[in-house]
Amino acid sequence: MTVTMTEASATGAYTGPVLAVHGLEVHYGPLHAVREMSFEVGKGELVALLGANGAGKSSLLRAIVGLERPAKGSVTLLGTNLTGVARHRRAHMGMGFVPEGRGVFPTMTVEENIVVPLGRDADRTRALGIAFDLFPVLGERRKQVAGSMSGGEQQMLSLARALAGEPSLLLVDELSLGLAPMVVRQLIDKVGELRDGGMSILLVEQFAHAALLVADRAGIVVRGRMTRLGPAADLVALSRDELVQEYFGTGRDAEAGATT
């Protein structure tokens, strides 16, 4: 299919949300992994989605980036409806993705991991410069095979690779998976710096405290539904017990299924 960006988005005059999700549903046979999901991410905004394992957060991200076909609903990037648009086309249109579990090519070098996914006409020198400015340690190890690096370094590489194409929107799935708390904080702080630089970010994360400290807004996903979406400070103010109740759908707002 031929995709044409709206004139406003192509010229930079577009003023609507960078990402708009409306009524999205993802089904795996009889299982409804994502139910009637609707929300937006504005320009320069970091939205964090929290929730327990199996809540549907990763399925939501996979549908947004084009790895799953929604049963219903729509995804819009910079005013352009992405229905039927393939994953690689979404990437070229400005959507960067850091998958759960790092997802590096373990037998390739750091440098190869960054440049291989880029389009044929991409400026590879510029892409490597962006990656190595973000994480200087990657520049020092540019010829090292990715599979021989630590888990934290591999996650840096996955994040740097997603940013090498200079996306308008960055989606990050479970940055903290399998990493030490100190490394998690460093990586999430880096994501916060990207937001401060004007990037729009959708962050799915179980390491709630660190994510809430850098997020503008935060939502909680319970059994495929968004049960709460509002200022991140509102969730920071909750006690540990209240947050646990929200995570598992036993809080007052979760029981009501409210979305704000």
C-alpha positions as a Markdown table, in Angstrom:
| # | Residue | x | y | z |
|---|---|---|---|---|
| 1 | Met | 0.0 | 0.0 | 0.0 |
| 2 | Thr | 1.1 | 3.6 | -0.6 |
| 3 | Val | 1.5 | 5.7 | 2.4 |
| 4 | Thr | 1.3 | 9.5 | 2.1 |
| 5 | Met | 2.1 | 11.6 | 5.2 |
| 6 | Thr | -0.3 | 14.5 | 5.7 |
| 7 | Glu | 1.0 | 17.8 | 4.3 |
| 8 | Ala | 1.0 | 19.3 | 7.8 |
| 9 | Ser | 3.2 | 16.5 | 9.3 |
| 10 | Ala | 5.5 | 16.5 | 6.3 |
| 11 | Thr | 6.2 | 20.2 | 6.6 |
| 12 | Gly | 6.4 | 20.2 | 10.4 |
| 13 | Ala | 3.2 | 22.2 | 10.8 |
| 14 | Tyr | 1.3 | 19.4 | 12.3 |
| 15 | Thr | 0.2 | 20.3 | 15.9 |
| 16 | Gly | -1.8 | 17.3 | 17.0 |
| 17 | Pro | -0.6 | 14.3 | 19.1 |
| 18 | Val | 2.4 | 12.4 | 17.8 |
| 19 | Leu | 0.7 | 9.1 | 18.6 |
| 20 | Ala | -3.0 | 8.5 | 18.8 |
| 21 | Val | -4.5 | 5.1 | 19.7 |
| 22 | His | -8.3 | 4.8 | 19.4 |
| 23 | Gly | -10.4 | 1.8 | 20.4 |
| 24 | Leu | -7.5 | -0.7 | 19.9 |
| 25 | Glu | -8.1 | -4.4 | 20.5 |
| 26 | Val | -5.7 | -7.3 | 20.2 |
| 27 | His | -7.1 | -10.9 | 20.3 |
| 28 | Tyr | -5.2 | -14.2 | 20.4 |
| 29 | Gly | -8.0 | -16.6 | 19.6 |
| 30 | Pro | -10.6 | -16.3 | 22.4 |
| 31 | Leu | -8.1 | -14.3 | 24.5 |
| 32 | His | -8.6 | -10.5 | 24.5 |
| 33 | Ala | -5.1 | -9.2 | 25.3 |
| 34 | Val | -5.9 | -5.5 | 24.7 |
| 35 | Arg | -9.4 | -4.2 | 25.1 |
| 36 | Glu | -10.8 | -0.8 | 23.8 |
| 37 | Met | -7.5 | 1.0 | 24.4 |
| 38 | Ser | -7.5 | 4.7 | 23.7 |
| 39 | Phe | -4.8 | 7.3 | 24.6 |
| 40 | Glu | -2.4 | 9.9 | 23.0 |
| 41 | Val | 1.2 | 10.9 | 23.4 |
| 42 | Gly | 1.9 | 14.5 | 22.7 |
| 43 | Lys | 5.0 | 16.1 | 21.3 |
| 44 | Gly | 7.9 | 16.0 | 23.8 |
| 45 | Glu | 5.8 | 14.0 | 26.2 |
| 46 | Leu | 6.8 | 10.8 | 28.1 |
| 47 | Val | 3.9 | 8.5 | 28.9 |
| 48 | Ala | 4.6 | 5.5 | 31.1 |
| 49 | Leu | 2.3 | 2.4 | 31.0 |
| 50 | Leu | 2.6 | 0.2 | 34.1 |
| 51 | Gly | 1.0 | -3.1 | 35.1 |
| 52 | Ala | 1.6 | -6.7 | 36.1 |
| 53 | Asn | 3.0 | -9.4 | 33.9 |
| 54 | Gly | 0.4 | -10.5 | 31.4 |
| 55 | Ala | -1.7 | -7.3 | 31.6 |
| 56 | Gly | -1.4 | -6.7 | 27.8 |
| 57 | Lys | 1.2 | -4.0 | 27.7 |
| 58 | Ser | 3.6 | -5.7 | 25.4 |
| 59 | Ser | 0.7 | -6.8 | 23.1 |
| 60 | Leu | -0.3 | -3.1 | 22.9 |
| 61 | Leu | 3.2 | -2.0 | 21.9 |
| 62 | Arg | 3.5 | -4.8 | 19.3 |
| 63 | Ala | 0.2 | -3.7 | 17.7 |
| 64 | Ile | 1.3 | 0.0 | 17.6 |
| 65 | Val | 4.6 | -0.9 | 15.9 |
| 66 | Gly | 2.9 | -3.3 | 13.4 |
| 67 | Leu | 4.1 | -6.7 | 14.8 |
| 68 | Glu | 0.5 | -7.6 | 15.7 |
| 69 | Arg | -2.7 | -7.0 | 13.7 |
| 70 | Pro | -5.4 | -5.4 | 15.8 |
| 71 | Ala | -8.8 | -6.9 | 15.8 |
| 72 | Lys | -10.3 | -3.4 | 16.0 |
| 73 | Gly | -9.2 | 0.2 | 16.4 |
| 74 | Ser | -6.6 | 2.5 | 14.9 |
| 75 | Val | -3.1 | 3.8 | 15.4 |
| 76 | Thr | -2.2 | 7.3 | 14.1 |
| 77 | Leu | 1.4 | 8.7 | 13.8 |
| 78 | Leu | 1.7 | 12.4 | 13.2 |
| 79 | Gly | -1.8 | 12.5 | 11.8 |
| 80 | Thr | -1.4 | 9.5 | 9.5 |
| 81 | Asn | -3.5 | 6.4 | 10.0 |
| 82 | Leu | -1.2 | 3.4 | 10.1 |
| 83 | Thr | -3.9 | 0.7 | 9.4 |
| 84 | Gly | -2.3 | -1.9 | 7.1 |
| 85 | Val | 1.1 | -0.2 | 7.2 |
| 86 | Ala | 4.0 | -2.8 | 7.6 |
| 87 | Arg | 6.4 | -2.6 | 10.5 |
| 88 | His | 9.4 | -1.5 | 8.4 |
| 89 | Arg | 7.3 | 1.3 | 6.8 |
| 90 | Arg | 6.3 | 2.5 | 10.3 |
| 91 | Ala | 10.0 | 2.7 | 11.2 |
| 92 | His | 10.8 | 4.8 | 8.2 |
| 93 | Met | 7.9 | 7.1 | 9.1 |
| 94 | Gly | 9.4 | 7.9 | 12.4 |
| 95 | Met | 8.6 | 5.1 | 14.9 |
| 96 | Gly | 11.5 | 3.7 | 16.9 |
| 97 | Phe | 11.1 | 0.5 | 19.0 |
| 98 | Val | 13.1 | -1.0 | 21.8 |
| 99 | Pro | 11.7 | -4.6 | 22.2 |
| 100 | Glu | 11.4 | -6.6 | 25.4 |
| 101 | Gly | 14.5 | -8.7 | 26.1 |
| 102 | Arg | 16.9 | -6.3 | 24.3 |
| 103 | Gly | 16.7 | -8.0 | 20.9 |
| 104 | Val | 20.3 | -7.3 | 19.7 |
| 105 | Phe | 21.9 | -9.4 | 17.0 |
| 106 | Pro | 24.4 | -11.3 | 19.2 |
| 107 | Thr | 26.8 | -12.5 | 16.5 |
| 108 | Met | 27.1 | -9.0 | 15.0 |
| 109 | Thr | 29.4 | -6.2 | 16.2 |
| 110 | Val | 28.0 | -3.1 | 18.0 |
| 111 | Glu | 28.5 | -1.1 | 14.8 |
| 112 | Glu | 26.7 | -3.6 | 12.7 |
| 113 | Asn | 23.8 | -3.8 | 15.1 |
| 114 | Ile | 23.3 | 0.0 | 14.6 |
| 115 | Val | 23.6 | 0.3 | 10.9 |
| 116 | Val | 22.1 | -2.9 | 9.5 |
| 117 | Pro | 18.5 | -2.0 | 10.3 |
| 118 | Leu | 18.8 | 1.4 | 8.6 |
| 119 | Gly | 17.4 | 2.2 | 5.2 |
| 120 | Arg | 19.6 | 2.0 | 2.1 |
| 121 | Asp | 19.8 | 5.8 | 1.9 |
| 122 | Ala | 20.5 | 6.4 | 5.6 |
| 123 | Asp | 23.5 | 8.4 | 6.7 |
| 124 | Arg | 25.3 | 5.7 | 8.6 |
| 125 | Thr | 28.1 | 8.0 | 9.9 |
| 126 | Arg | 25.5 | 10.2 | 11.4 |
| 127 | Ala | 23.6 | 7.3 | 12.9 |
| 128 | Leu | 26.7 | 5.9 | 14.5 |
| 129 | Gly | 27.5 | 9.4 | 15.9 |
| 130 | Ile | 24.1 | 9.6 | 17.5 |
| 131 | Ala | 24.5 | 6.2 | 19.1 |
| 132 | Phe | 28.0 | 6.8 | 20.4 |
| 133 | Asp | 27.2 | 10.3 | 21.7 |
| 134 | Leu | 24.3 | 8.8 | 23.6 |
| 135 | Phe | 26.4 | 5.9 | 25.1 |
| 136 | Pro | 30.2 | 6.6 | 24.7 |
| 137 | Val | 30.9 | 3.0 | 25.9 |
| 138 | Leu | 29.4 | 1.7 | 22.7 |
| 139 | Gly | 31.8 | 3.8 | 20.6 |
| 140 | Glu | 34.7 | 2.3 | 22.6 |
| 141 | Arg | 33.4 | -1.2 | 21.8 |
| 142 | Arg | 32.1 | -0.6 | 18.3 |
| 143 | Lys | 33.9 | -3.7 | 17.0 |
| 144 | Gln | 32.9 | -6.0 | 19.9 |
| 145 | Val | 30.4 | -8.8 | 19.2 |
| 146 | Ala | 27.1 | -7.8 | 20.9 |
| 147 | Gly | 26.5 | -11.2 | 22.5 |
| 148 | Ser | 29.7 | -10.9 | 24.6 |
| 149 | Met | 28.5 | -7.6 | 26.3 |
| 150 | Ser | 26.8 | -7.4 | 29.6 |
| 151 | Gly | 23.0 | -7.2 | 29.8 |
| 152 | Gly | 23.1 | -3.5 | 30.6 |
| 153 | Glu | 25.4 | -2.8 | 27.6 |
| 154 | Gln | 23.1 | -4.8 | 25.3 |
| 155 | Gln | 20.2 | -2.8 | 26.5 |
| 156 | Met | 22.1 | 0.4 | 25.8 |
| 157 | Leu | 22.8 | -0.9 | 22.3 |
| 158 | Ser | 19.1 | -1.7 | 21.7 |
| 159 | Leu | 18.1 | 1.8 | 22.8 |
| 160 | Ala | 20.9 | 3.4 | 20.7 |
| 161 | Arg | 19.9 | 1.4 | 17.6 |
| 162 | Ala | 16.3 | 2.5 | 17.9 |
| 163 | Leu | 17.4 | 6.2 | 18.1 |
| 164 | Ala | 19.9 | 6.0 | 15.2 |
| 165 | Gly | 17.1 | 6.6 | 12.8 |
| 166 | Glu | 16.1 | 9.8 | 14.6 |
| 167 | Pro | 12.5 | 8.8 | 15.2 |
| 168 | Ser | 9.6 | 11.1 | 16.1 |
| 169 | Leu | 8.3 | 8.6 | 18.5 |
| 170 | Leu | 10.2 | 6.1 | 20.7 |
| 171 | Leu | 8.4 | 3.0 | 22.1 |
| 172 | Val | 10.3 | 1.1 | 24.9 |
| 173 | Asp | 9.2 | -2.3 | 26.2 |
| 174 | Glu | 10.4 | -3.3 | 29.6 |
| 175 | Leu | 13.8 | -1.5 | 29.6 |
| 176 | Ser | 14.6 | -3.0 | 33.1 |
| 177 | Leu | 14.1 | -6.7 | 32.2 |
| 178 | Gly | 16.8 | -8.8 | 33.9 |
| 179 | Leu | 19.0 | -5.8 | 34.9 |
| 180 | Ala | 20.3 | -4.6 | 38.2 |
| 181 | Pro | 18.4 | -1.6 | 39.8 |
| 182 | Met | 21.4 | 0.8 | 39.4 |
| 183 | Val | 21.6 | 0.0 | 35.7 |
| 184 | Val | 17.8 | 0.4 | 35.3 |
| 185 | Arg | 17.9 | 3.9 | 36.9 |
| 186 | Gln | 20.7 | 4.9 | 34.5 |
| 187 | Leu | 18.8 | 3.8 | 31.5 |
| 188 | Ile | 15.5 | 5.3 | 32.5 |
| 189 | Asp | 17.3 | 8.6 | 33.4 |
| 190 | Lys | 18.6 | 8.5 | 29.8 |
| 191 | Val | 15.1 | 8.1 | 28.5 |
| 192 | Gly | 14.1 | 11.1 | 30.6 |
| 193 | Glu | 16.9 | 13.1 | 29.0 |
| 194 | Leu | 15.6 | 12.2 | 25.6 |
| 195 | Arg | 12.2 | 13.5 | 26.6 |
| 196 | Asp | 13.8 | 16.7 | 27.9 |
| 197 | Gly | 15.3 | 17.0 | 24.4 |
| 198 | Gly | 11.9 | 17.0 | 22.8 |
| 199 | Met | 11.3 | 13.4 | 21.9 |
| 200 | Ser | 7.9 | 11.8 | 22.4 |
| 201 | Ile | 8.1 | 8.5 | 24.3 |
| 202 | Leu | 5.8 | 5.6 | 25.3 |
| 203 | Leu | 7.5 | 3.6 | 28.0 |
| 204 | Val | 6.2 | 0.2 | 29.2 |
| 205 | Glu | 7.8 | -0.6 | 32.5 |
| 206 | Gln | 7.5 | -2.7 | 35.6 |
| 207 | Phe | 10.1 | -0.8 | 37.5 |
| 208 | Ala | 7.4 | 1.7 | 38.5 |
| 209 | His | 9.2 | 4.0 | 40.8 |
| 210 | Ala | 12.0 | 5.0 | 38.4 |
| 211 | Ala | 9.5 | 5.2 | 35.4 |
| 212 | Leu | 7.2 | 7.5 | 37.3 |
| 213 | Leu | 10.0 | 9.9 | 38.3 |
| 214 | Val | 10.7 | 10.7 | 34.6 |
| 215 | Ala | 7.1 | 10.4 | 33.1 |
| 216 | Asp | 4.8 | 13.3 | 32.4 |
| 217 | Arg | 1.7 | 11.0 | 32.5 |
| 218 | Ala | 1.3 | 7.4 | 33.5 |
| 219 | Gly | -1.4 | 4.8 | 33.0 |
| 220 | Ile | -2.0 | 1.4 | 34.6 |
| 221 | Val | -3.1 | -1.5 | 32.4 |
| 222 | Val | -5.1 | -4.3 | 34.0 |
| 223 | Arg | -6.4 | -7.3 | 32.0 |
| 224 | Gly | -6.0 | -5.4 | 28.7 |
| 225 | Arg | -7.7 | -2.2 | 29.8 |
| 226 | Met | -6.4 | 1.2 | 30.8 |
| 227 | Thr | -7.8 | 1.6 | 34.3 |
| 228 | Arg | -6.1 | 4.9 | 35.1 |
| 229 | Leu | -4.3 | 7.5 | 33.0 |
| 230 | Gly | -3.2 | 10.9 | 34.3 |
| 231 | Pro | -0.3 | 12.9 | 35.8 |
| 232 | Ala | 2.5 | 10.7 | 36.9 |
| 233 | Ala | 2.7 | 12.6 | 40.2 |
| 234 | Asp | -0.8 | 11.2 | 41.1 |
| 235 | Leu | 0.7 | 7.7 | 41.1 |
| 236 | Val | 3.9 | 8.7 | 42.9 |
| 237 | Ala | 1.6 | 10.0 | 45.7 |
| 238 | Leu | 0.0 | 6.5 | 46.2 |
| 239 | Ser | 1.3 | 4.3 | 48.9 |
| 240 | Arg | 2.9 | 1.0 | 48.0 |
| 241 | Asp | -0.2 | -0.9 | 49.0 |
| 242 | Glu | -2.4 | 1.4 | 46.9 |
| 243 | Leu | -0.2 | 1.0 | 43.9 |
| 244 | Val | -0.3 | -2.8 | 44.2 |
| 245 | Gln | -4.1 | -2.7 | 44.3 |
| 246 | Glu | -4.1 | -0.6 | 41.1 |
| 247 | Tyr | -1.7 | -3.1 | 39.5 |
| 248 | Phe | -3.9 | -6.0 | 40.1 |
| 249 | Gly | -7.2 | -4.3 | 39.5 |
| 250 | Thr | -8.5 | -4.2 | 43.1 |
| 251 | Gly | -8.3 | -0.4 | 43.6 |
| 252 | Arg | -11.4 | 1.8 | 43.4 |
| 253 | Asp | -10.5 | 3.4 | 40.1 |
| 254 | Ala | -9.4 | 0.0 | 38.6 |
| 255 | Glu | -12.7 | -1.5 | 39.6 |
| 256 | Ala | -14.6 | 1.3 | 37.9 |
| 257 | Gly | -12.5 | 0.8 | 34.7 |
| 258 | Ala | -12.1 | 4.6 | 34.6 |
| 259 | Thr | -9.9 | 6.2 | 32.0 |
| 260 | Thr | -9.1 | 9.9 | 32.3 |
